[in-house]
């Protein structure tokens, strides 16, 4: 007999298909999830089926995980999903208490939820405007370490309903529960560079977000940065929670959170005097704490003039990067072929080297570091520091030493008639340019394979034309130079 229950979870509607459950089990599922039943009965974003063949407690505990995972997958790439407990003040401001499993989120949620609106004990989802999507799931409580977690409804736990106000992110707080902490909680400011490791680890599907680091930085800038609360007992947090909620009750009109991170090159000002040592330590650099002045990393304004046959140091592709100042650092997100993301924070001389790596030589990188941070004592000392930092950046895959590569500019209009390629004038003004047969082959290979080094391009063209690469190579530099002169191709 068909039976379904629709659950509202972080903005997704997850349908539980319980047709195989007994009537008693359906009643248990309905009771456990009654605080999260969806009002919207017209759509379904995901469907889950309860685990069969186990006792009721195990079925309910497993169902909680299935609903959570289905909701997170449904909202992948749409919202910032923090593994956190969420509590709402009466005006709708939400404090997200971040921490891994076992850090005390559920205990804090149960305690604080009796004084503030219960948003979630599992996942806090924040959209571009800072709106928080609730997930009033049953609380997973450990009664017996050897048994499945008991699923307790928020209502049964005496927790408050959500306020009659829009939910808006007001604080991101790292939980730090210690048995030797003072009786009164201690609140600390945490520099974004130091908090990134925890935030990234507790974020679901970070690489699926558009400009994810800038998005996080924008949300955090709007709520006054990251905080850490050191405490002994969750009950002591009741009095301090309102003080943690520093963000606005209503999002600034027309300003998406990510836009707040889009500060131009001026955000990189104020670098410390004297060349700092170090470059990159593991996934996260514990650089000295500083102010969280944020900005998207700007393009290099002083890229060296490139010769196609002279190798240099280049930045490798990244998913996103955000600049941190005081001290000068850059947080970089890389994503591998499997979609797994790694965030690294560049410190010491590494930010200057990474910014200057647009085909630069070692001497040019040394000059960039000296220009940014000053001379450490002697030219030899500067070269040693830069050499050590450069080696770390290359090993981490953030910089590579290679020949420049040719690429077609992204906005170039052109058509391929089959016989030849015709370059159209931008905006329709000017004359079209028809490429000859050899130029057409070069253009097609450049389009298909670019960015590509000139020697590799020669091999590709030779294979198509049925000639030797040695015969092709002399024709490439002048032809590519002409393309660069008219602004349709460039070295990168």
N, C-alpha and C positions, 0 to 999 in steps of 0.2 A: 504494500500500500504506500503510495507516494506521501512523503512528508518533508517539508522544507522549513528552514528558519533563516531569515536574512539578518545579517549582523553588520552594523556600521563600524568600520575599523579604519582609522586614519584617512578618512575620506573615500574609502572603497566600500563596496557592498559585497560581502562574502556570503554566499548561500551554503548552508549546511544541508546536504542531501541525506536525510536520515530515514529513508524508506526501509532500510534493513534493521532498524532499531526496534526494540520492543516498546510498547506504550509507556512502560515505566522509565525506560532510558530516554525516551523523547521528553518526558516530563522533567527529568534531571537536566537535560541539555537546555530546555527552555528556562528553567529556574536559574541555572548557572549564568546564562547570558541575558537575563531579562533587562539589565541596565544598558545593554548595547544593541538592542533590537533596532533595526533600521526603520526610519520613517518612510524612506523612499522605497516603495514596493515595485517600482517600474523598471528597475535596472539591476543587473547582476554583473559584477566585475570578475568574480572567481567563484568556483564551486569546490567544496571539500566534502569528503565522506568520512564519517567517524570510523575509527579502528574497531574491528569486530574480533570476537574471540578472546577478549580480556575482561577483567572485572570493571565495574562501573567507574571506579576511581581512576584506573589507568586509561580508560576510554576518554574521560573528561580531561585529564591532563594532556593526553595526546592531541585531543581536539583543539585545545587552547594553542598548542604549537602550530597545528595545521592552519588554523584561522590566521594566526599572526604571520606565518610565512606567506600565505596566499595574499594577504593584504599588502605586505611589503613588496611582493613581486608585482602586484597590480599597480602600485604607485611608483614603481621604478622609474627614475629619471624625471619625475614630476615634482617631488617634494624632498626636502632634506629630512631624512629619517634618523633620528638619534635614539640609541638604546638608552632610554632615560625614563624616569618617573616625572609626571607632569602634575602640578598643582596650580589652581587658578584662584586669584583674588576676586573679590566681588565685582571689580570693574573689568574683569576679563583678562587682566595681565597674567601670563603663565610663566612659572619658574620651572625650567627643565633641570632635573637633578641627574647628572650623567655618571654612569659607572658600569663596569662589567658585571656579569652575574656574580652574586655573592658579595657585592660591595654594600648592600643595604638598601637598594632602591625600593623593594617591595615593603620592607619594614618602615621605611620613611614615608612611603605613599599611604600605608595603612594608618600611621600615626598622624600625619599632616592632613590626610583626607577627612579627618573628623573636624578639622578647623577650616579647611579650604576646599574648593571644588576639586573633585577627583577627575583628572584628565586621563591618566594612564599610569600603569606601573611597569610598562614594557617599552613602548615606542612613542616618542613625541615627533609628530610630523609637522613641518613648517613649510608653507608655500612661499612663492617669491615675494609676496607682500608682507610676510611675517605672520600670516594667519596660522593658527594652530588647529589641527584636525584631531579631535579626541578619539580615544580608543578605550572605552570604559569596560574593558574585559574583566572577567573574574580574576581575583588576586590568587596567585599560585603560592600557597603557604605550605611550608614544610612542617608537618605534624610528626612524622616518623621518617628519619633519614633513609630508612630502608624501603619506604613505600613511596608511591607516586605523590606528587604535591597535591594537596587538597585545594579544590577550586571554590573559592569563597566569593560570593557576589559583593560588590561594593555596598549595596543597601544593607545586606546582612552584617557587614563589618562596621556599620554605623557611619559610612562615609557620605559626605555632602554631595548633592547634585551639582551640575555645572551652573555657573551664574547666568543670569539673563542678560548677557552682554557678549559681543564678539570676542573670541579668544585670540589673544595676540602675544607673541613671544616677548617676554620682558627680562629674562635672565637665563644664562647658561652657566650652570654651577657644577663643578667637579666635586663629587662626594669623596671625602677622605675620613672614614671612620677609624678611630684609634682607641684602643682600650686605655691608653695613658693620656688621652687628650684632656684639656681643661674642662671643667664642668660647663663653662660658658663657651659656646662655639666660637672658633676663630675664623674670620673671613679674610681671605687674601686675594689680591689682584694677581692674575696670571697672564703673563705675556702670551700673545697668540703663538709665537714661535715655540714656546715651551708647552703650550696646550695642544698643539696640533696632533701630536702622537696619540693622545687620549681621544681627541674628538674624531680623528680619522678611524681609529680602531673601533669606535662605537657608532660609526655611521654605516648604514646599509646602502649598498650600491652607489658609493660615492662617484666612481668614474662615469656612471650613467647620467649624472647631472651636467648641464651645460655650464662651462667655466666654474667647476665646483669649488675651487679654492677661493675665487673671488666672491662666489655666492656666500660661502661660510663667513668670509671676512666681512661682507656687507651686513649680514645678520648680526654678527658679533659687535660691529661698530655701532649699530643702532641701539643695542642694549648695554652699551658701555663696556664691552669687553668680556673676557672670561673671568669667573671668580672660582675660588676653591673654598669650601667650608670644611674645617677640621672639627670633628665633634666626637662625643663619646656615646650619647644616647639620642635616638631620633626625637624624643620628646623635647629636647632642648632646642630643636630647630623651629618649633612653632612660633616663638617670639621673634626670631630673626628672619623668617621667610619674607615678610613684607619689605624689609630693608634690602633684601637681595633683588627684588623686582624693580630694576632701575629703568627698564625700557618703557616706551610709550604705550598707553592703553589702546590707542588707535594708530594704525600705520600712517605715515606721511602720505598724503594723497599723491598718486601718480609716481611714486618713487619705489621701484622694486628694490628689494634688499641688495641684490647683486650690483646695482648701479652705484651703491655707496662705496664700493671698492674700486671703482674705476677712476681713481685719482691719477692725473697725468704725471709727467716726468718729475715734477716738483716733489712728489712723494718720496723720491729717493734722496732728497737733500738732507743735510745734517749728519753726514757720515762721520765717524769718529776720527780724530787726528791720530796720526801714527799708524803705520801699517800693522794690522792685527795678524797674529799667526793663526794657523788652522784653516780648514776648508769645509770638510764634510765629515760627519761622524755617523755612520750607520744610517738608519732610516730617519732619525731625528737628532738634531744637534742641540745640546743643552747650552745654547749660547746665553750670555748674560741677559737677564731680564731687562726689558726696555719698554718704551711706550708703543702701543699698538697703532702707530700711524700706518695706514694701509694704502696700497695702490696697486693696480694692475701693472705688471712690469712693462715699461714702454719699449718700443723698438729702438735698436741702437742707432743713434743719430750720427755716429762717427765711424761707420763701417769702413774698413780699408778698401782702397781700389783693388779689385781682384784681377789677377791674370789667370787665364784658363789653365796654364800649365804649371802654376806655382801652388803647392799644397799649403794649407793653413789650418787653423783650429776653428771648428764650427760647432755651434750648439746643435744637439740632436733634437728631434721632434719631441714636444711635450704636450700633455693634455691641457695643462693650465699652470700658471705661475702667478704669484702675488708677492709684492714687495713689502718688507717690514723694515722699519727704521728705528734708530736709537736702540741698539746698534743696527747697522746696515746688514740685512739678511734677505734672502729670497727663498720662499717656499715653492717647491716644484712638484707637480704630480706627473708621474709617468705611468702609462698603462701598457701592459705586455700583450702578446698575441692572444692570450686566454681571457683578456679583459680584467685581469687583476691589477690593482693600482698600488703604487708605492709613492709615498710622499717623503721628500727629503728637504731639509732646511739647510741652505748654504750660508755659511758664516765665515769670519775671518776675511781673507782676500778673495774668497771664491765668488762673491757676488760681482765684483768688478771684472773678474776673468770671464764669468759666464756672459755678462752683458757685452763684453768686447769680442767675444768669440764669433765673429762674422767673417772668418777667413784670415784672422790675425796670425802673425808670427809670434814666436816666443818674446822677441824684443818688444813688439807692440803690446803684448799682454803685460809685460813688466811695466811698461810706460803707463798703461791703463791703471794698474794697481797703485803705482806711485802717485798718479794724478788724483786718484780717489782717496788715498789714505796717507799720503806723505811718504818720505823716505825713511826706512827703518834704521838707517845708520850708514850704509854704504850700498853702492850699486850691486855689489856681490851678495850682500844680505838680501836685497830685494829679489834677485834672481833665484836664490836658494828657496826663499819662501814661496815664490810663484811656481817654481819647478815642483815643489812638494805638493802644493795645492792642485796644480794642473794634473799631476799624476793621479790624484784621488778622483778628480772630476772625470778623467778619461776612464778610469777603472769602474766608476759608477755608471758609465754610459751616458753622462750628461754632456760631454764634449767629445768630439772625434777629430782626428787629424786626417785630412783628405784633400783631394783636388776640389776646386770649385765645381759646381754643377750648374748646367744650363737648365733653365725652365722658361716656359711660356707664361707671360703675365696673365693673371686670371680673367681680366676684363676685356681681352682682345676678341673682337668679333671676326669670324672667318667662316668660309664655307668650303666644302670639298666636293667638287663636281664629279669626282671619279678620275678625271684626267689630270686635274691639277687643283691646287689650293689657291684660293683667293682671299687675301687679307682685306677686310672692309675697314673703312675709316671710322674711328670712334665717333659716336653721335651722328653719323651720317654725313659729316662735313669732310671734304677732301676727296682724294682719289683712291679707288681700290687698287690693290697691287696683286697681280697674278704671278705666282711663283713658277719658275721653269720646272721641268721634270725632276731634275736633281734636287732643287730646292723644295719641291713638293715631298719627295721622299724624306728629306731631312726634317721637314716640319712635322710630318706624320709620326716619325720615330720620336721626335722631341716631345710631341704631345702624348704619345702612348707611354713613353718610358721616363719622362722627366719628373723630377730633376735628375740629370744624368751628366757624368763627366764627359769631356770631349773625346777621350780615347774610347770609352764605352759606346758613345754615340757613333763614332767612326765604325766600330765593329757592327753595330746594328744596321747602319745604312749600307755597309758593304754586303751584309748578308742578303738584304732585300734587293740590292742592285746587281748582285752576282759578280762583284769585283773585289779587289783586295782592299783591306782597310788602309794600307799604305797609300793607295791611290786616292782614297777618300779624304784622308787626314789633311792634306794641304788646302782643300777647298773649304773646310769647316770654319777655321778662324775668321776669314774675311766675311763669309756668309753670316755667321752668328754675330759678328761685329755690326753688320748692317742691320740685323734685326734689333740689336741693342740700341743702335743709334735712333731708330724710329720708335723705340719704346714698346716693342712687342715681345721681347725676351730679355732675360738678364741672368747674370751669374749669382748664385746663392750658395 
